[in-house]
Amino acid sequence: MEKFYGIQYLRGIAAGLVIIYHSMVMIAVAPYFDNPVGDFGVDIFFVISGFVMWVTTEGKNKGIREFWVSRILRVAPLYWVFTCVLVAAALLMPSLFFNSRAVDPVFLLKSLFFIPALNPDVGDVTPVYTIGWTLTYEMFFYAIFGLSLALQNLRMRLLFLAAVIVALAIVGSALAPEGPLGKTYTSPIIIEFLLGVLLGVTRQRWVGIGFLPTSLLVGASSVALVLADFTLFTRPLVYGVPAFFLVAGFISIEKYIRSNINRVALLFGEASYSLYLSHPISQRIWYVLFVTTFGQITSLAMAVWYAVGAVTAGLLGGIVCYLLVEKYLLTLAKIISRSSLKAGTAIEVQR
């Protein structure tokens, strides 16, 4: 399998952007930051996801079941850990939350199994652990992508993915379904996964465009992401397209990155999932410590100092989570995956 160190770097950057964004939109400091930036880290993640899924399965006889099992084992365990931590905190320490956190068993089950549902505490379509809203889209994309693996011809596989995703996005744009399932599964944001797939298909064409053009491409894409604004239906355009070119730029400079690998950047990339999932809790702990030490946030200066500390807490907490929790879960997932594949093979032999 091709290894793209630049993509790993970009994962870390995307996670860092989301951490920065959430340091500025927390209720207590949001009035002091008129233009928070970094939410487009999610869009970068989605494009990367489409790219990685295509590259890691291209030319391999990977079955649908094997793919789905591997994705569930990769995504679900750490997410379940943080969902359970949040539920426990809501029951034991409700004062930590700005919004009330009731524990509805049905809603909790839907959250754990990535089923879109209306969150009764915050009033939108998010799971119990609200940061996991992106994982609902990820798992839906994995479901579609897994089905595409039944097509061994890569061109037919690409056409299937494009047809399904574009059709769903058109339905969402034209009909704007109101229910949680319809709103999620027809959201135009799923186009960003397809953009990543297209990068996977065309990756060799980006490799040789040269360092200067690539630098301009990455710079222009970054500026576009920072300055852009979006509504629900234009997000794939104003965030997805620049994210596409940003990822393409990192693919293009892979040979330069590979010649001098930065271990710190690589660590943050490898820890990106932990950074993403753990930072809301790390930042909430920092908020409690900050308010306990300095009092309520009542000025721009205090808000800035809080945000700086929140970003630091999010990064450090993510690295600790990766080293102490996620790596253990990954090892356990590999053991379970091997056992599952062996069991599946045994069943096939018996048949």
N, C-alpha and C positions, 0 to 999 in steps of 0.2 A: 504494500500500500504506500502511495506517495505520502510523505510527511511534509506539511507546510508549516514551518516555524512562524512565518509571518502571520498566518491565520491564528496561531496560538497567541501571539502578541496582541492581535486585534481583539481576541476574546477578552483578554485582561483589560484592554482599553475600554471596550464596550461595558464591561462590568463596572469599571471605575466611573464612567459617565453616568450610569444609573445611580451609583452611590452619590455622586455630586448632586444630581438632580434631586434626590430625596432629602439631601441635607438642606435644600432650599425651599421645599414645599411642605415640610412639616408644619402643622397648624400654628404653632407658636412663633414661627419665624417667617412664614409665607408672606405676611403683609410688608416685610422689609425687602423682599426680592421680587421685583416686578416682572423680570424676564429670566426665570430659572432655565438652565440649559442642562442637557444630558439625557433627556427622555428618549432621544433617538438611539441610544445604546441598545434598546430593545430591537429596533429595526435592523441594526447591524447584526445582532444575534440571529435574527430570522434569516437574513441573507446567508450568513455563515452556515446556518443549519442546513439550508437547502443545498449549498455547495458541498458540505461534508457528507451528507447522505448520498449524493450522487457519486462522489469520488470514491467513497469507501465500499460501494456496492457494484460499481462499474466493472464489468469483466469477471465478476464472481458469480458463482451459482448459489447465491444466498436465498434460502427459502423464506416465505412469508412468515412462518411461525418463528423461525430462528431470528429474523429481523425484529419482530415485535417483542419477543422475549428479551432480546439484548437492549432494546430501547427502554422497556419498562424497568429492567434491572438497573439501567444507568440513571434514569430520571427519578423514579418513584421513591426509593428508600430515603434519600436525604430530604426530599420534600415532605415525606410522611413524618420524619423526625421533627422538622420545624413546625408542621401543622399540630402535632401532638404537644410540642412545647408551648405553642400559642394557646391551645385549648386548656392546658394545665394552668398557664398563667392567668387566663380569663376566669377560671374557677377559683384560684387561690389568691390572686392579686388583681382584682378588677380595677383598682385605682390607677394602675399603670396605663390604662387605655383612655383615649379621648372620647371614643364612642363605646357604648355599651356592647358587651360581647356575650350574647346568649349562646347556648350550645344546643342547636337543633340537630338531633341525631341524623335525620334524613339529609339535611343540608351538609352535615359533616361527611356522610358517606359519599355524597355526590362530589364533594371537594376532594376526598381521598382518591376517587376514581376518575378525576378529571372530567366530570360531567358538568357542563355549564348550568349555573343556577343563580337565581337572584339572591344576593347577599342581604339578609334581613337587617344586618347591623349598619351597613354603609349605603344600601340602596342601589347598588349596581350589580352587573354580572361579574362577580369575582368570587373566588373560593374563600374558605375560612381564613387561610393565610393569603391575604389579598395579593401579595407579590407574585403568587402562583398563577395569576391570570394568563401570563404568557405561556405557561406550561400546558394550559388547556389547548391553546393554538398549536403548540409543538406536538402534542400527542395526536391531535386531529390530523396534522400533516403527516406524522408517522403512520397513521392508519391508512391514509391515501397512498403514501409512498410504498408501504408494505404490499398493498394490492398490486402496485405497478410492477413488482418484482416477478409476478407471474408471467410477464412478457419478457422473454429472453432477448428479443431484438431491441437494441437500445433506442433506435429511432421510434419504434412503436411505444416504448416505455415513456419516452419524452412526450410524445403526442398525447398519450393517456393522461399524464400529469397535467400538461397544459390545458387539455380539454376540460378536465374535472375542475381544476382550480379556477380557470377563467370563467367557466359556466357558473360556479358558485358565487364568484365575485360579482358577476353581472346580475344574478338574481338578487344579491344583497343590495346592490346599487339601485336596481329598478324597483324592488318591492319593499325594501327596508323592513324585514320581519321584526316584530317586537318581542317575541318569545326568546328566552335565553339561548335555546338551541339554534334557532334560526339566526338570531343576531350574531352569534359566535361563528357558526359554520359557514355563513355567507358573507362574513366581513371581508371587505376588500384587502385588509392587511395580509391575508393569506397569499396574495400575489407576491409578497416579498420572499416567501419560500421558493416560489417558482423562479424568481430572479436569481436566487442562489443556485438553483439547479442549472439554469442557463450558463452561469459562470463555470460550473463544473464541466459542462459539455464543451465550452469554448476555452477552457483554461490555457491550453497551449498557445492560443493566439495572443494572449496577454503577456506571455513571458518575455518576448523579445522587443517590446516597444521602446526600451531605452530608459535610462535613469532619469534624465531631465523631463521627458514627457510624463513619466510616472509621478515624479515629484509634483508637477503642475496638476496632474489628475487628482492626487491625494489632497493637495492643498485646496483646490477648488471645491472638491467634494466636502471637505471638512468645513469650509466657510459656508457652503450651501446648507449643511446640516445645522450649523449654529444659528444662521439667520432665518431659516425657514419657519413657517407656521403652518398648521394644518387643521382641517376638520376630519371627521371620521373617514369620509370617502375620498379625501385627497392625500391621506397619509402615505399610501404606497407611491405616490408621485413625488411629493415634496421631501419625504424621508427615505422611501424605499429606493428611488433612483440614485440619489447621491450615495446611499449606503452600498448600492451595487458597484458604483465606480470606485468607492473607497476600498472595498474588498478586492476588486480587480487590481487596484494599485498595489496592494500588499502581495497579491499573487505575482504581479509583474516583477517586484523587487526581491522575490524569494531567494534568488541566487546571491544577492548581496547580503541578505539577512543570514543565510546559511553559512556564509564565509566567516562570520564573526557572531556566533550565537550568544545572546545576553541571557545569562542564567536567571537573573532577577525577573526580567520581562517574561521569560518562559515560565517561571514559577507562578506569576500572577495570571498568566494565560491558563495554565493547568488548574489553577484554583478558581477560575472564573465562575463556575457553578456555585461553589461555596461562597464566593464573594457576593454573588447575586442573591442567594437565598438567605444568608445569615445577616446581611447588613441592616435590615430593619430592626432586628433585635439588638444588634451592637449599637445602633444609633439611639434606640430607646434607652438603653442602659446609660449611654453617654448623656442623654437629655436629663435623666433623673439625677445623675452626678453633677451636671452643670447647674441645674436649678437649685439643688441642695447646697452647693458651694457658693454660687453667685446670686441666687435669687431669680425671679421671673425675668424673662427676656423683654426688655422695655426700650431698647434702642438699636439702631442699625449696627453699632459697634459690637454690642453683645450678640446680635444675630450672626454677624460675620464670624466672631470667635466660636460661637456654637457650631456653625457650618464647617469651619476648619477642623474642629475636633470631631465632628460627626463623620467627615470623610476619612479622617485618620482612624477612627474607631471602626468604621466599616471595612477598611482595608486590612487592618490588623486582625479583626475578628474573623474575616474571611480566610486569611492565611492559617490562623489557628484551627478553624473549622476544617479546612482542607487536610492539614497535617494530622489532626487527631480523630476526625470523624469520617470525612469523605473517603480518604485513602483506605481506611478499614472497610467501609461499605463497598468500595470498588473491588477489593480483594474477595470479600464475601460474595459479591455478585458474580465474579468470574467462576467461583466454585459452584454456585447454584446453576449458572449457565451451562457449565460443562456437564453437570449432573442431568440437567434438563435435556440437553442434546443427546446424551447417552440413552436416557429413558426413551426419547422419541425414536432413536435408531432401533432400540430393542423392540418397540411396538411395531415398527415397520417390518422388521425381520419376522416377527410372529405372524404378521398378516400375510 
